[in-house]
């Protein structure tokens, strides 16, 4: 997964709630994962993070 970068806690918690999305995220290339994590770092509310995770692959 992402080397030497901590995942935002809200992002990690939302991924834990959505195993199907977590599996798809884990299958991405490191560059694709980094791009998604960078986007997650810009999110400041729990509801926005939930929407972000639930819509990552739509």
C-alpha positions as CSV (number, residue, x, y, z in Angstrom):
1,X,0.0,0.0,0.0
2,X,1.1,3.6,0.5
3,X,4.8,3.6,1.5
4,X,5.8,6.0,4.3
5,X,2.5,7.9,4.2
6,X,0.0,7.6,7.0
7,X,-3.6,7.3,5.7
8,X,-6.0,9.8,7.1
9,X,-7.9,8.2,10.0
10,X,-11.3,9.1,8.7
11,X,-10.4,7.5,5.3
12,X,-9.2,4.4,7.0
13,X,-12.3,4.1,9.2
14,X,-14.6,4.5,6.1
15,X,-12.7,1.9,4.2
16,X,-13.1,-0.5,7.1
17,X,-16.8,-0.1,6.8
18,X,-16.8,-0.9,3.1
19,X,-14.8,-4.1,2.5
20,X,-15.7,-4.2,-1.2
21,X,-14.3,-0.7,-1.7
22,X,-11.2,-1.6,0.4
23,X,-10.5,-4.6,-1.8
24,X,-10.8,-2.4,-4.9
25,X,-8.6,0.2,-3.4
26,X,-5.9,-2.3,-2.4
27,X,-5.9,-3.7,-6.0
28,X,-5.0,-0.2,-7.4
29,X,-1.4,0.8,-8.4
30,X,0.6,2.7,-5.8
31,X,0.2,5.9,-7.9
32,X,-3.6,5.5,-8.1
33,X,-3.8,4.9,-4.3
34,X,-1.6,7.9,-3.6
35,X,-3.9,10.1,-5.8
36,X,-7.0,8.9,-3.9
37,X,-5.3,9.4,-0.5
38,X,-4.3,12.9,-1.5
39,X,-7.9,13.6,-2.2
40,X,-8.9,12.2,1.1
41,X,-6.5,14.5,2.9
42,X,-8.5,17.5,1.6
43,X,-11.7,16.4,3.3
44,X,-12.6,17.8,6.7
45,X,-15.9,16.3,7.7
46,X,-17.1,12.8,8.4
47,X,-20.0,13.0,6.0
48,X,-17.8,14.2,3.1
49,X,-15.4,11.4,3.8
50,X,-18.2,8.8,3.7
51,X,-19.4,10.3,0.4
52,X,-15.8,10.3,-0.9
53,X,-15.2,6.7,-0.1
54,X,-18.6,5.5,-1.2
55,X,-18.1,7.2,-4.6
56,X,-14.5,6.5,-5.3
57,X,-15.3,4.0,-8.0
58,X,-18.4,5.5,-9.5
